[in-house]
Amino acid sequence: MGRSENLTLWAESPEEARLFLARAKRQGLAEIAEIYVAKRSPKNRSNHYIEGEYFATSNDEHVLVYDEIVIASPKIVALVQWCTCDIMLSWGSEPICVLEDTTHIVRMNVYQRFPRVLKAAMEGVPALALQGTRGLDFSKRGDCWGLHRYMRAYAAASRAFPDIGVLPFIYLPGDDELRAEAEALAYMNALINGDEETAARLRSLKIEEVVEVSDNGYLGHVARDIQSIDVSDTEVTVRIGAQPDKKSWREKGSGQMDPYIGMIAAAKYVYCFDQEGRQTKKLVVSFKFLPSDFFWFKGWETSRSLYKTLAFKIGDRVEFLGKKNSG
């Protein structure tokens, strides 16, 4: 890494940047010299960042956003092709690590952010998730199952990328967040400083923790396999039950795909990869009710909508089993 370059923060929005800067200050992280943001606010739905466009900022704790556009390096752009993480750090143009930072988790969509950190690992960049558990009630078996499924995905990804790591730092509501923050930023600090020995030790300890939960369940609760995922000796099929007549296909940018993209990515690594991290089965994405000429996916190859493209990019094969409209 070119240490003559500035330590640079690439954030999804100024809000995410400010939150991370506060965490960095508490944990004594190295000083960040440059700050760029993909969006002016979290409510902005544009995704010009996938082409490398970022807004310059005031480069301080206020993160005032300017009109000036900068173009990120190809290595940074590669990290955001499956949606941008909340935080990316780099020495100049050389990525160091990425971080997803969220307080909530939804049982019916526990894999929502998984593709973002997975993509970083695929590009050879260490990935972290600072994951709160608001929204889950661990007195309920189903919510324990939800977190167990979440951890299975991270364990599987870390088997595939053991020297890179896709590491979740889980915390309960309250003071436990500071513990998880300290653990996550200690690992990030080692990566920033090029302290490979410390980074490897912390990564190994976290992977062991994640694998233990993956193997034995969360609070002893081992989740049942998801019914819409079929596993055979040669392939894994994720059955997508989205109906073609729902108005959300026309009214929402995500159509009906929001709950499915993360599940597709998780299914690939949980079921298609063996204990040594090698892919041994093909992943089939099967749209049970959509016809092959379904309008929403037309031109997906050139679309900038990640909801339209990722099923094809993650799956080894995509099939449409619905009947075509006559006439």
Disulfide bonds with the S-S distance in Angstrom:
none
